[in-house]
């Protein structure tokens, strides 16, 4: 499989549990951070992604919510 990514990806050996949250704060979904780079990340979302039609969301990296990134669905 060919990798056309611009940035080098780091794949995690252990599962990193994170959350995605709507920018308006009305929804939050638990997920697993599979890999990450300077320009993106791959997530495994628990449950159906049908309700998550948002183009923008927060990736919440800590249980306290203090570490997060504003993201765009690609």
CHARMM internal coordinates of N, CA and C (Angstrom, degrees):
IC EDIT
DIST 1 N 1 CA 1.4522
DIST 1 CA 1 C 1.5271
ANGL 1 N 1 CA 1 C 108.79
DIST 1 C 2 N 1.2966
ANGL 1 CA 1 C 2 N 117.14
DIHE 1 N 1 CA 1 C 2 N 129.63
DIST 2 N 2 CA 1.4491
ANGL 1 C 2 N 2 CA 122.92
DIHE 1 CA 1 C 2 N 2 CA -176.75
DIST 2 CA 2 C 1.5241
ANGL 2 N 2 CA 2 C 110.47
DIHE 1 C 2 N 2 CA 2 C -83.35
DIST 2 C 3 N 1.3313
ANGL 2 CA 2 C 3 N 117.28
DIHE 2 N 2 CA 2 C 3 N 139.05
DIST 3 N 3 CA 1.4516
ANGL 2 C 3 N 3 CA 122.51
DIHE 2 CA 2 C 3 N 3 CA 179.39
DIST 3 CA 3 C 1.5228
ANGL 3 N 3 CA 3 C 108.87
DIHE 2 C 3 N 3 CA 3 C -109.56
DIST 3 C 4 N 1.3220
ANGL 3 CA 3 C 4 N 117.55
DIHE 3 N 3 CA 3 C 4 N 109.49
DIST 4 N 4 CA 1.4602
ANGL 3 C 4 N 4 CA 122.60
DIHE 3 CA 3 C 4 N 4 CA -178.43
DIST 4 CA 4 C 1.5239
ANGL 4 N 4 CA 4 C 111.95
DIHE 3 C 4 N 4 CA 4 C -100.65
DIST 4 C 5 N 1.2954
ANGL 4 CA 4 C 5 N 118.54
DIHE 4 N 4 CA 4 C 5 N 19.24
DIST 5 N 5 CA 1.4569
ANGL 4 C 5 N 5 CA 121.94
DIHE 4 CA 4 C 5 N 5 CA -178.56
DIST 5 CA 5 C 1.5191
ANGL 5 N 5 CA 5 C 110.63
DIHE 4 C 5 N 5 CA 5 C -70.25
DIST 5 C 6 N 1.3329
ANGL 5 CA 5 C 6 N 115.58
DIHE 5 N 5 CA 5 C 6 N 146.15
DIST 6 N 6 CA 1.4595
ANGL 5 C 6 N 6 CA 121.22
DIHE 5 CA 5 C 6 N 6 CA 179.32
DIST 6 CA 6 C 1.5281
ANGL 6 N 6 CA 6 C 111.67
DIHE 5 C 6 N 6 CA 6 C -76.68
DIST 6 C 7 N 1.3226
ANGL 6 CA 6 C 7 N 117.16
DIHE 6 N 6 CA 6 C 7 N -34.59
DIST 7 N 7 CA 1.4644
ANGL 6 C 7 N 7 CA 121.75
DIHE 6 CA 6 C 7 N 7 CA -176.15
DIST 7 CA 7 C 1.5295
ANGL 7 N 7 CA 7 C 110.34
DIHE 6 C 7 N 7 CA 7 C -112.22
DIST 7 C 8 N 1.3274
ANGL 7 CA 7 C 8 N 116.25
DIHE 7 N 7 CA 7 C 8 N 148.71
DIST 8 N 8 CA 1.4666
ANGL 7 C 8 N 8 CA 122.32
DIHE 7 CA 7 C 8 N 8 CA 177.75
DIST 8 CA 8 C 1.5260
ANGL 8 N 8 CA 8 C 109.83
DIHE 7 C 8 N 8 CA 8 C -66.41
DIST 8 C 9 N 1.3167
ANGL 8 CA 8 C 9 N 116.55
DIHE 8 N 8 CA 8 C 9 N 132.09
DIST 9 N 9 CA 1.4619
ANGL 8 C 9 N 9 CA 122.42
DIHE 8 CA 8 C 9 N 9 CA 179.08
DIST 9 CA 9 C 1.5146
ANGL 9 N 9 CA 9 C 110.97
DIHE 8 C 9 N 9 CA 9 C -96.52
DIST 9 C 10 N 1.3185
ANGL 9 CA 9 C 10 N 115.61
DIHE 9 N 9 CA 9 C 10 N 141.27
DIST 10 N 10 CA 1.4607
ANGL 9 C 10 N 10 CA 122.47
DIHE 9 CA 9 C 10 N 10 CA 174.14
DIST 10 CA 10 C 1.5170
ANGL 10 N 10 CA 10 C 107.01
DIHE 9 C 10 N 10 CA 10 C -107.91
DIST 10 C 11 N 1.3314
ANGL 10 CA 10 C 11 N 116.20
DIHE 10 N 10 CA 10 C 11 N 119.93
DIST 11 N 11 CA 1.4643
ANGL 10 C 11 N 11 CA 121.36
DIHE 10 CA 10 C 11 N 11 CA 178.31
DIST 11 CA 11 C 1.5194
ANGL 11 N 11 CA 11 C 107.82
DIHE 10 C 11 N 11 CA 11 C -96.35
DIST 11 C 12 N 1.3260
ANGL 11 CA 11 C 12 N 116.48
DIHE 11 N 11 CA 11 C 12 N 133.17
DIST 12 N 12 CA 1.4522
ANGL 11 C 12 N 12 CA 122.18
DIHE 11 CA 11 C 12 N 12 CA -176.49
DIST 12 CA 12 C 1.5236
ANGL 12 N 12 CA 12 C 110.83
DIHE 11 C 12 N 12 CA 12 C -89.36
DIST 12 C 13 N 1.3155
ANGL 12 CA 12 C 13 N 116.38
DIHE 12 N 12 CA 12 C 13 N 136.62
DIST 13 N 13 CA 1.4642
ANGL 12 C 13 N 13 CA 120.95
DIHE 12 CA 12 C 13 N 13 CA 178.08
DIST 13 CA 13 C 1.5194
ANGL 13 N 13 CA 13 C 111.50
DIHE 12 C 13 N 13 CA 13 C -77.56
DIST 13 C 14 N 1.3281
ANGL 13 CA 13 C 14 N 116.69
DIHE 13 N 13 CA 13 C 14 N -34.96
DIST 14 N 14 CA 1.4652
ANGL 13 C 14 N 14 CA 121.19
DIHE 13 CA 13 C 14 N 14 CA 178.55
DIST 14 CA 14 C 1.5185
ANGL 14 N 14 CA 14 C 109.18
DIHE 13 C 14 N 14 CA 14 C -101.12
DIST 14 C 15 N 1.3159
ANGL 14 CA 14 C 15 N 116.45
DIHE 14 N 14 CA 14 C 15 N 154.18
DIST 15 N 15 CA 1.4581
ANGL 14 C 15 N 15 CA 121.00
DIHE 14 CA 14 C 15 N 15 CA 177.61
DIST 15 CA 15 C 1.5284
ANGL 15 N 15 CA 15 C 109.43
DIHE 14 C 15 N 15 CA 15 C -72.90
DIST 15 C 16 N 1.3200
ANGL 15 CA 15 C 16 N 115.27
DIHE 15 N 15 CA 15 C 16 N 129.14
DIST 16 N 16 CA 1.4577
ANGL 15 C 16 N 16 CA 121.37
DIHE 15 CA 15 C 16 N 16 CA 174.76
DIST 16 CA 16 C 1.5234
ANGL 16 N 16 CA 16 C 107.52
DIHE 15 C 16 N 16 CA 16 C -109.61
DIST 16 C 17 N 1.3301
ANGL 16 CA 16 C 17 N 115.58
DIHE 16 N 16 CA 16 C 17 N 109.91
DIST 17 N 17 CA 1.4559
ANGL 16 C 17 N 17 CA 121.25
DIHE 16 CA 16 C 17 N 17 CA -179.18
DIST 17 CA 17 C 1.5280
ANGL 17 N 17 CA 17 C 108.21
DIHE 16 C 17 N 17 CA 17 C -80.59
DIST 17 C 18 N 1.3299
ANGL 17 CA 17 C 18 N 116.23
DIHE 17 N 17 CA 17 C 18 N 124.76
DIST 18 N 18 CA 1.4554
ANGL 17 C 18 N 18 CA 123.40
DIHE 17 CA 17 C 18 N 18 CA 178.15
DIST 18 CA 18 C 1.5334
ANGL 18 N 18 CA 18 C 107.13
DIHE 17 C 18 N 18 CA 18 C -134.06
DIST 18 C 19 N 1.3066
ANGL 18 CA 18 C 19 N 117.33
DIHE 18 N 18 CA 18 C 19 N -177.79
DIST 19 N 19 CA 1.4638
ANGL 18 C 19 N 19 CA 121.64
DIHE 18 CA 18 C 19 N 19 CA 177.10
DIST 19 CA 19 C 1.5161
ANGL 19 N 19 CA 19 C 109.56
DIHE 18 C 19 N 19 CA 19 C -134.26
DIST 19 C 20 N 1.3156
ANGL 19 CA 19 C 20 N 114.78
DIHE 19 N 19 CA 19 C 20 N 153.64
DIST 20 N 20 CA 1.4565
ANGL 19 C 20 N 20 CA 120.00
DIHE 19 CA 19 C 20 N 20 CA 167.40
DIST 20 CA 20 C 1.5283
ANGL 20 N 20 CA 20 C 106.20
DIHE 19 C 20 N 20 CA 20 C -113.97
DIST 20 C 21 N 1.3256
ANGL 20 CA 20 C 21 N 115.58
DIHE 20 N 20 CA 20 C 21 N 144.79
DIST 21 N 21 CA 1.4502
ANGL 20 C 21 N 21 CA 120.33
DIHE 20 CA 20 C 21 N 21 CA -175.88
DIST 21 CA 21 C 1.5222
ANGL 21 N 21 CA 21 C 109.41
DIHE 20 C 21 N 21 CA 21 C -140.27
DIST 21 C 22 N 1.3116
ANGL 21 CA 21 C 22 N 116.16
DIHE 21 N 21 CA 21 C 22 N 138.77
DIST 22 N 22 CA 1.4583
ANGL 21 C 22 N 22 CA 120.80
DIHE 21 CA 21 C 22 N 22 CA 177.20
DIST 22 CA 22 C 1.5173
ANGL 22 N 22 CA 22 C 111.05
DIHE 21 C 22 N 22 CA 22 C -60.77
DIST 22 C 23 N 1.3185
ANGL 22 CA 22 C 23 N 117.70
DIHE 22 N 22 CA 22 C 23 N 146.01
DIST 23 N 23 CA 1.4635
ANGL 22 C 23 N 23 CA 121.17
DIHE 22 CA 22 C 23 N 23 CA -178.04
DIST 23 CA 23 C 1.5329
ANGL 23 N 23 CA 23 C 111.48
DIHE 22 C 23 N 23 CA 23 C -62.59
DIST 23 C 24 N 1.3284
ANGL 23 CA 23 C 24 N 117.25
DIHE 23 N 23 CA 23 C 24 N -22.85
DIST 24 N 24 CA 1.4679
ANGL 23 C 24 N 24 CA 120.23
DIHE 23 CA 23 C 24 N 24 CA 177.27
DIST 24 CA 24 C 1.5279
ANGL 24 N 24 CA 24 C 111.88
DIHE 23 C 24 N 24 CA 24 C -90.65
DIST 24 C 25 N 1.3451
ANGL 24 CA 24 C 25 N 117.15
DIHE 24 N 24 CA 24 C 25 N -2.34
DIST 25 N 25 CA 1.4668
ANGL 24 C 25 N 25 CA 121.58
DIHE 24 CA 24 C 25 N 25 CA 176.78
DIST 25 CA 25 C 1.5134
ANGL 25 N 25 CA 25 C 114.80
DIHE 24 C 25 N 25 CA 25 C 77.62
DIST 25 C 26 N 1.3243
ANGL 25 CA 25 C 26 N 119.08
DIHE 25 N 25 CA 25 C 26 N 9.26
DIST 26 N 26 CA 1.4652
ANGL 25 C 26 N 26 CA 120.96
DIHE 25 CA 25 C 26 N 26 CA -176.37
DIST 26 CA 26 C 1.5171
ANGL 26 N 26 CA 26 C 113.99
DIHE 25 C 26 N 26 CA 26 C -83.79
DIST 26 C 27 N 1.3300
ANGL 26 CA 26 C 27 N 118.30
DIHE 26 N 26 CA 26 C 27 N -13.49
DIST 27 N 27 CA 1.4641
ANGL 26 C 27 N 27 CA 120.35
DIHE 26 CA 26 C 27 N 27 CA 178.00
DIST 27 CA 27 C 1.5210
ANGL 27 N 27 CA 27 C 109.71
DIHE 26 C 27 N 27 CA 27 C -144.80
DIST 27 C 28 N 1.3101
ANGL 27 CA 27 C 28 N 113.72
DIHE 27 N 27 CA 27 C 28 N 154.23
DIST 28 N 28 CA 1.4612
ANGL 27 C 28 N 28 CA 121.30
DIHE 27 CA 27 C 28 N 28 CA 177.58
DIST 28 CA 28 C 1.5229
ANGL 28 N 28 CA 28 C 107.45
DIHE 27 C 28 N 28 CA 28 C -148.22
DIST 28 C 29 N 1.3182
ANGL 28 CA 28 C 29 N 117.55
DIHE 28 N 28 CA 28 C 29 N 139.34
DIST 29 N 29 CA 1.4603
ANGL 28 C 29 N 29 CA 121.81
DIHE 28 CA 28 C 29 N 29 CA -178.35
DIST 29 CA 29 C 1.5206
ANGL 29 N 29 CA 29 C 109.41
DIHE 28 C 29 N 29 CA 29 C -136.59
DIST 29 C 30 N 1.3118
ANGL 29 CA 29 C 30 N 116.13
DIHE 29 N 29 CA 29 C 30 N 132.44
DIST 30 N 30 CA 1.4587
ANGL 29 C 30 N 30 CA 121.98
DIHE 29 CA 29 C 30 N 30 CA 177.35
DIST 30 CA 30 C 1.5189
ANGL 30 N 30 CA 30 C 109.57
DIHE 29 C 30 N 30 CA 30 C -74.83
DIST 30 C 31 N 1.3409
ANGL 30 CA 30 C 31 N 117.21
DIHE 30 N 30 CA 30 C 31 N 143.47
DIST 31 N 31 CA 1.4564
ANGL 30 C 31 N 31 CA 120.91
DIHE 30 CA 30 C 31 N 31 CA 178.40
DIST 31 CA 31 C 1.5253
ANGL 31 N 31 CA 31 C 110.35
DIHE 30 C 31 N 31 CA 31 C -154.71
DIST 31 C 32 N 1.3166
ANGL 31 CA 31 C 32 N 115.65
DIHE 31 N 31 CA 31 C 32 N 173.52
DIST 32 N 32 CA 1.4667
ANGL 31 C 32 N 32 CA 122.57
DIHE 31 CA 31 C 32 N 32 CA -179.29
DIST 32 CA 32 C 1.5162
ANGL 32 N 32 CA 32 C 108.58
DIHE 31 C 32 N 32 CA 32 C -113.64
DIST 32 C 33 N 1.3250
ANGL 32 CA 32 C 33 N 116.03
DIHE 32 N 32 CA 32 C 33 N 129.86
DIST 33 N 33 CA 1.4573
ANGL 32 C 33 N 33 CA 122.42
DIHE 32 CA 32 C 33 N 33 CA 176.15
DIST 33 CA 33 C 1.5249
ANGL 33 N 33 CA 33 C 107.30
DIHE 32 C 33 N 33 CA 33 C -81.95
DIST 33 C 34 N 1.3301
ANGL 33 CA 33 C 34 N 117.17
DIHE 33 N 33 CA 33 C 34 N 110.20
DIST 34 N 34 CA 1.4634
ANGL 33 C 34 N 34 CA 122.94
DIHE 33 CA 33 C 34 N 34 CA -176.01
DIST 34 CA 34 C 1.5201
ANGL 34 N 34 CA 34 C 111.21
DIHE 33 C 34 N 34 CA 34 C -84.32
DIST 34 C 35 N 1.3337
ANGL 34 CA 34 C 35 N 116.42
DIHE 34 N 34 CA 34 C 35 N -49.96
DIST 35 N 35 CA 1.4589
ANGL 34 C 35 N 35 CA 120.80
DIHE 34 CA 34 C 35 N 35 CA 176.68
DIST 35 CA 35 C 1.5174
ANGL 35 N 35 CA 35 C 109.12
DIHE 34 C 35 N 35 CA 35 C -152.39
DIST 35 C 36 N 1.3338
ANGL 35 CA 35 C 36 N 116.02
DIHE 35 N 35 CA 35 C 36 N 166.30
DIST 36 N 36 CA 1.4601
ANGL 35 C 36 N 36 CA 120.69
DIHE 35 CA 35 C 36 N 36 CA -177.68
DIST 36 CA 36 C 1.5153
ANGL 36 N 36 CA 36 C 110.39
DIHE 35 C 36 N 36 CA 36 C -151.43
DIST 36 C 37 N 1.3241
ANGL 36 CA 36 C 37 N 115.09
DIHE 36 N 36 CA 36 C 37 N 155.51
DIST 37 N 37 CA 1.4624
ANGL 36 C 37 N 37 CA 122.27
DIHE 36 CA 36 C 37 N 37 CA 174.93
DIST 37 CA 37 C 1.5212
ANGL 37 N 37 CA 37 C 107.48
DIHE 36 C 37 N 37 CA 37 C -143.99
DIST 37 C 38 N 1.3044
ANGL 37 CA 37 C 38 N 116.65
DIHE 37 N 37 CA 37 C 38 N -177.71
DIST 38 N 38 CA 1.4618
ANGL 37 C 38 N 38 CA 120.77
DIHE 37 CA 37 C 38 N 38 CA 178.04
DIST 38 CA 38 C 1.5227
ANGL 38 N 38 CA 38 C 111.50
DIHE 37 C 38 N 38 CA 38 C -66.61
DIST 38 C 39 N 1.3357
ANGL 38 CA 38 C 39 N 117.34
DIHE 38 N 38 CA 38 C 39 N -22.11
DIST 39 N 39 CA 1.4621
ANGL 38 C 39 N 39 CA 119.78
DIHE 38 CA 38 C 39 N 39 CA -175.48
DIST 39 CA 39 C 1.5257
ANGL 39 N 39 CA 39 C 114.72
DIHE 38 C 39 N 39 CA 39 C -114.45
DIST 39 C 40 N 1.3298
ANGL 39 CA 39 C 40 N 118.58
DIHE 39 N 39 CA 39 C 40 N 1.02
DIST 40 N 40 CA 1.4584
ANGL 39 C 40 N 40 CA 118.46
DIHE 39 CA 39 C 40 N 40 CA -178.98
DIST 40 CA 40 C 1.5111
ANGL 40 N 40 CA 40 C 113.53
DIHE 39 C 40 N 40 CA 40 C 179.99
DIST 40 C 41 N 1.3260
ANGL 40 CA 40 C 41 N 114.84
DIHE 40 N 40 CA 40 C 41 N -179.35
DIST 41 N 41 CA 1.4618
ANGL 40 C 41 N 41 CA 121.60
DIHE 40 CA 40 C 41 N 41 CA 179.86
DIST 41 CA 41 C 1.5255
ANGL 41 N 41 CA 41 C 108.68
DIHE 40 C 41 N 41 CA 41 C -151.88
DIST 41 C 42 N 1.3271
ANGL 41 CA 41 C 42 N 115.08
DIHE 41 N 41 CA 41 C 42 N 154.59
DIST 42 N 42 CA 1.4577
ANGL 41 C 42 N 42 CA 121.13
DIHE 41 CA 41 C 42 N 42 CA 174.45
DIST 42 CA 42 C 1.5162
ANGL 42 N 42 CA 42 C 107.33
DIHE 41 C 42 N 42 CA 42 C -111.57
DIST 42 C 43 N 1.3389
ANGL 42 CA 42 C 43 N 115.83
DIHE 42 N 42 CA 42 C 43 N 129.93
DIST 43 N 43 CA 1.4595
ANGL 42 C 43 N 43 CA 121.95
DIHE 42 CA 42 C 43 N 43 CA -177.63
DIST 43 CA 43 C 1.5102
ANGL 43 N 43 CA 43 C 110.48
DIHE 42 C 43 N 43 CA 43 C -121.83
DIST 43 C 44 N 1.3267
ANGL 43 CA 43 C 44 N 116.15
DIHE 43 N 43 CA 43 C 44 N 146.69
DIST 44 N 44 CA 1.4648
ANGL 43 C 44 N 44 CA 122.56
DIHE 43 CA 43 C 44 N 44 CA 168.39
DIST 44 CA 44 C 1.5173
ANGL 44 N 44 CA 44 C 106.02
DIHE 43 C 44 N 44 CA 44 C -106.69
DIST 44 C 45 N 1.3347
ANGL 44 CA 44 C 45 N 116.41
DIHE 44 N 44 CA 44 C 45 N 113.32
DIST 45 N 45 CA 1.4583
ANGL 44 C 45 N 45 CA 121.83
DIHE 44 CA 44 C 45 N 45 CA -176.14
DIST 45 CA 45 C 1.5185
ANGL 45 N 45 CA 45 C 109.02
DIHE 44 C 45 N 45 CA 45 C -91.62
DIST 45 C 46 N 1.3428
ANGL 45 CA 45 C 46 N 116.53
DIHE 45 N 45 CA 45 C 46 N 133.19
DIST 46 N 46 CA 1.4563
ANGL 45 C 46 N 46 CA 121.29
DIHE 45 CA 45 C 46 N 46 CA 176.79
DIST 46 CA 46 C 1.5225
ANGL 46 N 46 CA 46 C 109.56
DIHE 45 C 46 N 46 CA 46 C -78.65
DIST 46 C 47 N 1.3101
ANGL 46 CA 46 C 47 N 116.33
DIHE 46 N 46 CA 46 C 47 N 133.79
DIST 47 N 47 CA 1.4514
ANGL 46 C 47 N 47 CA 121.09
DIHE 46 CA 46 C 47 N 47 CA 178.42
DIST 47 CA 47 C 1.5145
ANGL 47 N 47 CA 47 C 111.90
DIHE 46 C 47 N 47 CA 47 C 82.50
DIST 47 C 48 N 1.3015
ANGL 47 CA 47 C 48 N 115.49
DIHE 47 N 47 CA 47 C 48 N -171.36
DIST 48 N 48 CA 1.4622
ANGL 47 C 48 N 48 CA 122.40
DIHE 47 CA 47 C 48 N 48 CA -177.37
DIST 48 CA 48 C 1.5262
ANGL 48 N 48 CA 48 C 110.92
DIHE 47 C 48 N 48 CA 48 C -73.36
DIST 48 C 49 N 1.3215
ANGL 48 CA 48 C 49 N 115.76
DIHE 48 N 48 CA 48 C 49 N 141.11
DIST 49 N 49 CA 1.4630
ANGL 48 C 49 N 49 CA 120.43
DIHE 48 CA 48 C 49 N 49 CA 175.89
DIST 49 CA 49 C 1.5244
ANGL 49 N 49 CA 49 C 111.29
DIHE 48 C 49 N 49 CA 49 C -96.04
DIST 49 C 50 N 1.3280
ANGL 49 CA 49 C 50 N 117.92
DIHE 49 N 49 CA 49 C 50 N -0.17
DIST 50 N 50 CA 1.4685
ANGL 49 C 50 N 50 CA 121.52
DIHE 49 CA 49 C 50 N 50 CA -178.45
DIST 50 CA 50 C 1.5316
ANGL 50 N 50 CA 50 C 113.21
DIHE 49 C 50 N 50 CA 50 C -55.16
DIST 50 C 51 N 1.3452
ANGL 50 CA 50 C 51 N 119.41
DIHE 50 N 50 CA 50 C 51 N -44.31
DIST 51 N 51 CA 1.4714
ANGL 50 C 51 N 51 CA 118.20
DIHE 50 CA 50 C 51 N 51 CA -179.57
DIST 51 CA 51 C 1.5320
ANGL 51 N 51 CA 51 C 113.45
DIHE 50 C 51 N 51 CA 51 C -70.80
DIST 51 C 52 N 1.3161
ANGL 51 CA 51 C 52 N 117.69
DIHE 51 N 51 CA 51 C 52 N -12.24
DIST 52 N 52 CA 1.4577
ANGL 51 C 52 N 52 CA 121.40
DIHE 51 CA 51 C 52 N 52 CA -174.68
DIST 52 CA 52 C 1.5265
ANGL 52 N 52 CA 52 C 111.06
DIHE 51 C 52 N 52 CA 52 C -93.12
DIST 52 C 53 N 1.2780
ANGL 52 CA 52 C 53 N 117.18
DIHE 52 N 52 CA 52 C 53 N 66.99
DIST 53 N 53 CA 1.4606
ANGL 52 C 53 N 53 CA 121.62
DIHE 52 CA 52 C 53 N 53 CA -176.97
DIST 53 CA 53 C 1.5289
ANGL 53 N 53 CA 53 C 112.21
DIHE 52 C 53 N 53 CA 53 C -86.65
DIST 53 C 54 N 1.3065
ANGL 53 CA 53 C 54 N 117.20
DIHE 53 N 53 CA 53 C 54 N 3.49
DIST 54 N 54 CA 1.4646
ANGL 53 C 54 N 54 CA 121.30
DIHE 53 CA 53 C 54 N 54 CA -176.95
DIST 54 CA 54 C 1.5250
ANGL 54 N 54 CA 54 C 111.09
DIHE 53 C 54 N 54 CA 54 C -69.63
DIST 54 C 55 N 1.3054
ANGL 54 CA 54 C 55 N 116.78
DIHE 54 N 54 CA 54 C 55 N 137.46
DIST 55 N 55 CA 1.4636
ANGL 54 C 55 N 55 CA 122.01
DIHE 54 CA 54 C 55 N 55 CA 175.23
DIST 55 CA 55 C 1.5227
ANGL 55 N 55 CA 55 C 110.51
DIHE 54 C 55 N 55 CA 55 C -80.54
DIST 55 C 56 N 1.3365
ANGL 55 CA 55 C 56 N 117.10
DIHE 55 N 55 CA 55 C 56 N -30.53
DIST 56 N 56 CA 1.4584
ANGL 55 C 56 N 56 CA 121.80
DIHE 55 CA 55 C 56 N 56 CA 179.60
DIST 56 CA 56 C 1.5168
ANGL 56 N 56 CA 56 C 109.79
DIHE 55 C 56 N 56 CA 56 C -117.65
DIST 56 C 57 N 1.3225
ANGL 56 CA 56 C 57 N 115.98
DIHE 56 N 56 CA 56 C 57 N 144.19
DIST 57 N 57 CA 1.4575
ANGL 56 C 57 N 57 CA 121.28
DIHE 56 CA 56 C 57 N 57 CA 179.57
DIST 57 CA 57 C 1.5159
ANGL 57 N 57 CA 57 C 108.31
DIHE 56 C 57 N 57 CA 57 C -159.37
DIST 57 C 58 N 1.3197
ANGL 57 CA 57 C 58 N 116.22
DIHE 57 N 57 CA 57 C 58 N 169.13
DIST 58 N 58 CA 1.4576
ANGL 57 C 58 N 58 CA 121.62
DIHE 57 CA 57 C 58 N 58 CA 174.49
DIST 58 CA 58 C 1.5173
ANGL 58 N 58 CA 58 C 108.90
DIHE 57 C 58 N 58 CA 58 C -99.32
DIST 58 C 59 N 1.3152
ANGL 58 CA 58 C 59 N 116.97
DIHE 58 N 58 CA 58 C 59 N 136.21
DIST 59 N 59 CA 1.4589
ANGL 58 C 59 N 59 CA 123.12
DIHE 58 CA 58 C 59 N 59 CA 169.86
DIST 59 CA 59 C 1.5195
ANGL 59 N 59 CA 59 C 105.30
DIHE 58 C 59 N 59 CA 59 C -97.96
DIST 59 C 60 N 1.3295
ANGL 59 CA 59 C 60 N 116.45
DIHE 59 N 59 CA 59 C 60 N 110.54
DIST 60 N 60 CA 1.4628
ANGL 59 C 60 N 60 CA 122.52
DIHE 59 CA 59 C 60 N 60 CA -176.65
DIST 60 CA 60 C 1.5243
ANGL 60 N 60 CA 60 C 107.83
DIHE 59 C 60 N 60 CA 60 C -94.18
DIST 60 C 61 N 1.3276
ANGL 60 CA 60 C 61 N 115.67
DIHE 60 N 60 CA 60 C 61 N 114.95
DIST 61 N 61 CA 1.4580
ANGL 60 C 61 N 61 CA 121.36
DIHE 60 CA 60 C 61 N 61 CA -171.79
DIST 61 CA 61 C 1.5217
ANGL 61 N 61 CA 61 C 113.97
DIHE 60 C 61 N 61 CA 61 C -96.49
DIST 61 C 62 N 1.3200
ANGL 61 CA 61 C 62 N 118.80
DIHE 61 N 61 CA 61 C 62 N -9.89
DIST 62 N 62 CA 1.4602
ANGL 61 C 62 N 62 CA 121.14
DIHE 61 CA 61 C 62 N 62 CA -178.53
DIST 62 CA 62 C 1.5242
ANGL 62 N 62 CA 62 C 110.25
DIHE 61 C 62 N 62 CA 62 C -129.26
DIST 62 C 63 N 1.3136
ANGL 62 CA 62 C 63 N 116.34
DIHE 62 N 62 CA 62 C 63 N 157.27
DIST 63 N 63 CA 1.4657
ANGL 62 C 63 N 63 CA 120.61
DIHE 62 CA 62 C 63 N 63 CA -179.29
DIST 63 CA 63 C 1.5259
ANGL 63 N 63 CA 63 C 111.26
DIHE 62 C 63 N 63 CA 63 C -68.72
DIST 63 C 64 N 1.3302
ANGL 63 CA 63 C 64 N 117.98
DIHE 63 N 63 CA 63 C 64 N -25.02
DIST 64 N 64 CA 1.4612
ANGL 63 C 64 N 64 CA 121.04
DIHE 63 CA 63 C 64 N 64 CA 179.36
DIST 64 CA 64 C 1.5183
ANGL 64 N 64 CA 64 C 112.32
DIHE 63 C 64 N 64 CA 64 C -84.55
DIST 64 C 65 N 1.3293
ANGL 64 CA 64 C 65 N 117.33
DIHE 64 N 64 CA 64 C 65 N -14.96
DIST 65 N 65 CA 1.4532
ANGL 64 C 65 N 65 CA 121.26
DIHE 64 CA 64 C 65 N 65 CA -179.36
DIST 65 CA 65 C 1.5149
ANGL 65 N 65 CA 65 C 113.86
DIHE 64 C 65 N 65 CA 65 C 84.60
DIST 65 C 66 N 1.3330
ANGL 65 CA 65 C 66 N 117.34
DIHE 65 N 65 CA 65 C 66 N 4.00
DIST 66 N 66 CA 1.4601
ANGL 65 C 66 N 66 CA 120.40
DIHE 65 CA 65 C 66 N 66 CA -178.81
DIST 66 CA 66 C 1.5178
ANGL 66 N 66 CA 66 C 113.42
DIHE 65 C 66 N 66 CA 66 C -79.12
DIST 66 C 67 N 1.3275
ANGL 66 CA 66 C 67 N 117.86
DIHE 66 N 66 CA 66 C 67 N -21.44
DIST 67 N 67 CA 1.4642
ANGL 66 C 67 N 67 CA 121.83
DIHE 66 CA 66 C 67 N 67 CA 177.18
DIST 67 CA 67 C 1.5246
ANGL 67 N 67 CA 67 C 107.64
DIHE 66 C 67 N 67 CA 67 C -108.81
DIST 67 C 68 N 1.3226
ANGL 67 CA 67 C 68 N 115.95
DIHE 67 N 67 CA 67 C 68 N 112.82
DIST 68 N 68 CA 1.4585
ANGL 67 C 68 N 68 CA 120.38
DIHE 67 CA 67 C 68 N 68 CA -178.57
DIST 68 CA 68 C 1.5218
ANGL 68 N 68 CA 68 C 109.86
DIHE 67 C 68 N 68 CA 68 C -151.76
DIST 68 C 69 N 1.3236
ANGL 68 CA 68 C 69 N 115.64
DIHE 68 N 68 CA 68 C 69 N 164.45
DIST 69 N 69 CA 1.4554
ANGL 68 C 69 N 69 CA 122.86
DIHE 68 CA 68 C 69 N 69 CA 176.42
DIST 69 CA 69 C 1.5165
ANGL 69 N 69 CA 69 C 108.61
DIHE 68 C 69 N 69 CA 69 C -136.42
DIST 69 C 70 N 1.3046
ANGL 69 CA 69 C 70 N 116.37
DIHE 69 N 69 CA 69 C 70 N 141.58
DIST 70 N 70 CA 1.4655
ANGL 69 C 70 N 70 CA 121.13
DIHE 69 CA 69 C 70 N 70 CA 172.91
DIST 70 CA 70 C 1.5215
ANGL 70 N 70 CA 70 C 106.54
DIHE 69 C 70 N 70 CA 70 C -81.79
DIST 70 C 71 N 1.3267
ANGL 70 CA 70 C 71 N 117.08
DIHE 70 N 70 CA 70 C 71 N 129.16
DIST 71 N 71 CA 1.4681
ANGL 70 C 71 N 71 CA 121.55
DIHE 70 CA 70 C 71 N 71 CA -173.17
DIST 71 CA 71 C 1.5207
ANGL 71 N 71 CA 71 C 111.19
DIHE 70 C 71 N 71 CA 71 C -127.31
DIST 71 C 72 N 1.3206
ANGL 71 CA 71 C 72 N 113.73
DIHE 71 N 71 CA 71 C 72 N 162.85
DIST 72 N 72 CA 1.4552
ANGL 71 C 72 N 72 CA 122.02
DIHE 71 CA 71 C 72 N 72 CA 176.66
DIST 72 CA 72 C 1.5217
ANGL 72 N 72 CA 72 C 107.99
DIHE 71 C 72 N 72 CA 72 C -126.91
DIST 72 C 73 N 1.3224
ANGL 72 CA 72 C 73 N 117.01
DIHE 72 N 72 CA 72 C 73 N 134.38
DIST 73 N 73 CA 1.4497
ANGL 72 C 73 N 73 CA 122.01
DIHE 72 CA 72 C 73 N 73 CA 178.88
DIST 73 CA 73 C 1.5225
ANGL 73 N 73 CA 73 C 109.37
DIHE 72 C 73 N 73 CA 73 C -74.04
DIST 73 C 74 N 1.3155
ANGL 73 CA 73 C 74 N 116.83
DIHE 73 N 73 CA 73 C 74 N 127.36
DIST 74 N 74 CA 1.4736
ANGL 73 C 74 N 74 CA 122.01
DIHE 73 CA 73 C 74 N 74 CA 179.89
DIST 74 CA 74 C 1.5206
ANGL 74 N 74 CA 74 C 108.10
DIHE 73 C 74 N 74 CA 74 C -114.04
END
COOR INIT
IC SEED 1 N 1 CA 1 C
IC BUILD
